[in-house]
């Protein structure tokens, strides 16, 4: 709410990323609750742990930052 260009009708990276984060959080909450109702608590916990393992494995593929040499 502190963004001075919050209600401007054009692409604004900072605002759009905030809105995407809020939408993702809401979608994840609704999806998690739906999975909990269908599968039950143990299976939902296992599914969440599996997603975290996949995310950890994806992070292993991120290249390291190359240090900049100064003269």
N, C-alpha and C positions, 0 to 999 in steps of 0.2 A: 504494500500500500504506500510505501515511501517513494516509489518510482514516479518522478514528475511526468513522465510520458505514458502513464499506465493506460489511459483511455484514448490514445491516438490510434486512428484506424490505418496503421501501416505495420510492416514487419519490424519488430523490435526484439532483438535477440534476448536481452535480459528478461523481459516480460514473458516472452514466448516460452523460454525454458522454465520459468517459474510455473506457468500454467500447465506445461507438460508434466512437471513433477507432481503437481497437485492432482491432475487427472490420473496419472499412473498410480499414485497412492490410493485414490478412491477405487480405481479398477482392481488393484491388488487386494484391497480389503473385501470388496464384494466377491471376487473370485475365490479368495480364501474361505470365506464363509460358505459359499456354495459347495466347495469341495468338502468342507467339514460336514455339511449336512448330508452329502451323498456317501462319502467314504468312511466317515468317523474320525475320531481324534488320532488314533495311532497311525493310520494310513496318511492323514494329512501331515502329521509331524514327519513321517518318513519322506513324503514328497518334498516338503520344504527343505529337509536335510539334503536330499538328492540335488535339488536346485543349487544349494550352496556349494556342494562339491563341484558341480559343473561350472559355476562361476569361478571358483578357486582354480580349476584347471584352465579356464580361459585366460585368467590373469597370468598364468605361466607362459603364455604365448605373446605377451606384450613385450616389445623390444625395450631394452634399457636405453636410457638417455645418454647420448654421446657427449662427453665433456668437451667444452669449447676451449681450445688452446689459445692463450693470450701470448702476444709477442713480447 
